[in-house]
C-alpha cells in the first residue's frame, strides 16, 4: 500500500467515525493513538488530522490533544463530509439538508442563467435535457450515463448564473447526486415530472425568460425535495 493510499484510508476511517458519532463531540484523540489504531506512521496520522482540521471536525491543542468539534463547526459543503454522512446514520438528514438548500438556491440560479447564459451554455443545457429525457424514458435513470448528464446539467445551470457563490454549490450538489446513485437511491424511472422539468428549465433559460426559468426550477427542486423526504433513511 502506498503512502497516499494509507493516508486516504486513515482519513476515511477517522472521518467516518466522527461523522457517524462513534467519535462524538468532545472525544479526545492523540497522534500516538491514531498510529496504533490505524497501524499508520506518525506522518500519515498527522496529515489525516490536518485535513480533518480544515473541515472543522477536530481541533488540535498542545497538552490537550485532538478534540472532536461540534457538528455546527464542520464544513457542511465539503464533498468528503457529505460522502461520510451518506455512508452513516445521518444519511437522511444529509439528503434532506441538501435538498432544502437546492430548493432555496437553484431557482435563483435558473433566473440569473436566463439573463446571463451565453448561446453555448443555452445549447448545452438543452442538449443535456434531451439526453436526460432519452435515458430516463428508457428506464436508465439509475445508470452512470444518466448520472453524468444530470450532474452536468445542474453544474452548468449554477455556473451560468454568473454568481460565484451559486457556482460554488456545484461541488456539494455533485456529491449528493453521486452519493444517491452509489447507494442505489436513484430510481431507473425518474419520478413523474422530473424529465419534463429539466426540459422546461432549459427552454426557459434559452428563451431568456427569467421568471419562467425560476418557476420551473422551483417546481423541479420541490419534486426532488419531496422524493428525498420519502426516502427510507
C-alpha positions in Angstrom: 0.0 0.0 0.0 1.4 3.4 -1.0 1.6 6.3 1.5 -1.1 8.0 -0.5 -3.4 5.0 -0.1 -2.5 4.8 3.6 -3.3 8.5 4.2 -6.7 8.1 2.4 -7.5 5.0 4.4 -6.7 6.6 7.8 -8.6 9.9 6.8 -11.6 7.9 5.7 -11.6 5.8 8.8 -11.4 8.8 11.2 -13.8 10.9 9.2 -16.5 8.2 9.1 -16.2 7.5 12.8 -16.5 11.2 13.6 -19.4 11.7 11.1 -21.4 8.8 12.4 -20.9 9.6 16.0 -18.7 6.8 17.1 -16.2 9.5 18.0 -18.6 12.1 19.5 -18.2 15.8 20.1 -15.6 16.3 22.8 -13.8 13.0 22.3 -10.0 13.5 22.6 -7.6 11.7 20.3 -3.8 11.6 20.2 -1.4 11.0 17.3 0.1 8.0 19.0 -3.4 6.5 19.5 -4.2 7.1 15.8 -0.9 5.4 14.8 -1.8 2.4 16.9 -5.4 2.1 16.0 -4.8 2.6 12.3 -1.4 1.0 12.1 -0.1 4.1 10.4 3.0 6.2 10.6 3.2 9.5 12.5 3.4 11.4 9.2 0.2 9.7 7.9 -1.7 10.3 11.2 -0.6 13.9 11.3 -1.7 14.6 7.7 -5.1 13.0 8.3 -5.6 15.2 11.3 -4.6 18.2 9.3 -7.3 17.5 6.7 -9.9 17.0 9.5 -8.9 20.3 11.0 -9.5 22.1 7.6 -13.0 20.6 7.7 -13.6 21.9 11.2 -14.1 18.4 12.5 -11.3 18.4 15.0 -9.0 20.9 16.7 -5.5 20.3 18.0 -4.1 21.9 21.1 -0.9 21.2 23.0 -1.2 19.3 26.2 -4.9 18.7 25.4 -4.9 16.6 22.2 -7.0 16.4 19.2 -10.6 17.2 20.1 -13.7 16.4 18.1 -15.6 19.6 17.4 -19.4 20.2 17.4 -21.1 19.3 14.1 -22.1 23.0 13.7 -18.5 23.9 13.1 -17.9 21.4 10.3 -17.7 22.4 6.6 -21.2 21.3 5.5 -20.4 21.9 1.8 -17.4 19.5 1.8 -18.0 16.7 -0.7 -15.8 14.4 1.5 -18.0 15.1 4.6 -21.2 14.7 2.5 -19.9 11.2 1.5 -19.2 10.3 5.1 -22.6 11.4 6.2 -24.3 9.5 3.4 -22.5 6.3 4.5 -23.8 6.5 8.0 -26.8 7.1 10.2 -27.1 10.7 9.3 -27.8 9.8 5.6 -31.4 11.1 5.6 -30.5 14.3 7.4 -27.8 15.0 4.8 -30.1 14.2 1.9 -32.8 16.5 3.3 -30.4 19.3 4.1 -29.0 19.5 0.6 -32.5 19.1 -1.0 -33.7 22.1 1.1 -30.6 24.1 0.0 -31.3 23.3 -3.6 -34.9 24.5 -3.3 -33.6 27.8 -2.0 -30.7 28.3 -4.4 -31.3 26.6 -7.8 -34.4 28.6 -8.8 -32.4 31.8 -8.4 -29.6 30.3 -10.4 -32.0 29.5 -13.1 -33.4 33.0 -13.0 -29.9 34.5 -13.4 -28.9 32.0 -16.0 -31.9 33.1 -18.2 -30.4 36.6 -18.0 -26.7 35.8 -18.3 -26.2 32.5 -20.1 -24.4 32.7 -23.5 -25.6 30.8 -26.5 -23.2 27.9 -26.0 -24.4 27.4 -22.4 -28.0 27.5 -23.6 -27.4 25.0 -26.3 -25.6 22.7 -23.9 -28.4 22.9 -21.3 -30.9 21.9 -24.0 -28.6 19.0 -25.1 -28.3 17.7 -21.6 -32.0 18.0 -21.0 -32.6 16.0 -24.2 -30.1 13.4 -23.0 -31.9 13.1 -19.7 -35.3 12.7 -21.3 -33.9 10.0 -23.6 -32.2 8.0 -20.8 -34.9 8.4 -18.3 -37.6 7.5 -20.8 -35.7 4.2 -21.4 -35.6 3.3 -17.7 -31.9 4.2 -17.3 -32.4 6.8 -14.5 -30.0 4.8 -12.3 -27.3 4.5 -14.9 -23.9 6.1 -15.0 -24.8 7.9 -18.2 -27.9 9.5 -16.6 -25.9 10.5 -13.5 -23.2 12.1 -15.7 -25.8 14.1 -17.7 -27.7 15.1 -14.5 -24.6 16.3 -12.7 -23.5 18.2 -15.8 -27.0 19.9 -16.2 -27.1 21.2 -12.7 -23.4 22.2 -12.7 -23.9 24.2 -15.8 -27.1 25.8 -14.5 -25.3 27.0 -11.4 -22.3 28.2 -13.4 -24.4 30.0 -16.0 -25.9 32.1 -13.2 -22.7 34.1 -13.2 -22.8 34.2 -9.4 -19.6 32.7 -7.8 -21.4 31.8 -4.6 -24.1 29.8 -6.5 -21.4 28.3 -8.7 -19.7 27.0 -5.6 -22.7 24.9 -4.8 -21.9 22.7 -7.8 -19.5 20.6 -5.7 -21.9 19.6 -2.9 -24.7 19.1 -5.4 -22.5 16.8 -7.4 -21.5 14.9 -4.2 -25.1 14.3 -3.2 -26.2 13.2 -6.7 -23.3 10.8 -7.0 -23.8 9.6 -3.4 -27.5 8.8 -4.1 -26.6 6.9 -7.2 -23.9 4.9 -5.4 -26.3 4.0 -2.6 -28.9 2.8 -5.1 -31.3 5.6 -4.2 -31.8 6.8 -7.8 -34.8 5.0 -9.5 -34.5 3.6 -13.0 -37.6 5.5 -14.0 -37.3 9.1 -12.7 -40.1 10.5 -10.6 -43.0 11.7 -12.7 -42.4 15.2 -13.9 -38.7 15.2 -13.4 -37.7 14.9 -17.0 -40.2 17.4 -18.2 -39.0 19.9 -15.5 -35.4 19.6 -16.7 -36.6 20.4 -20.3 -38.8 23.3 -19.2 -35.9 24.9 -17.3 -33.5 24.5 -20.3 -36.1 26.0 -22.7 -36.9 29.0 -20.4 -33.1 29.8 -20.0 -32.6 29.6 -23.7 -35.6 31.9 -24.3 -34.3 34.4 -21.7 -37.5 34.1 -19.7 -36.1 34.5 -16.2 -39.4 34.2 -14.4 -40.3 31.0 -16.2 -36.9 29.6 -15.6 -37.1 30.3 -11.8 -40.7 28.9 -11.6 -39.8 25.7 -13.5 -36.6 25.2 -11.5 -38.6 25.7 -8.2 -41.1 23.1 -9.3 -38.3 20.7 -10.2 -36.5 21.2 -6.9 -39.7 20.7 -4.9 -40.2 17.4 -6.7 -36.6 16.4 -5.7 -37.3 17.6 -2.1 -40.5 15.5 -2.0 -38.7 12.5 -3.4 -35.9 12.8 -0.8 -38.3 13.3 2.1 -39.9 10.0 1.2 -36.6 8.2 1.2 -36.3 5.4 3.8 -33.2 6.6 5.8 
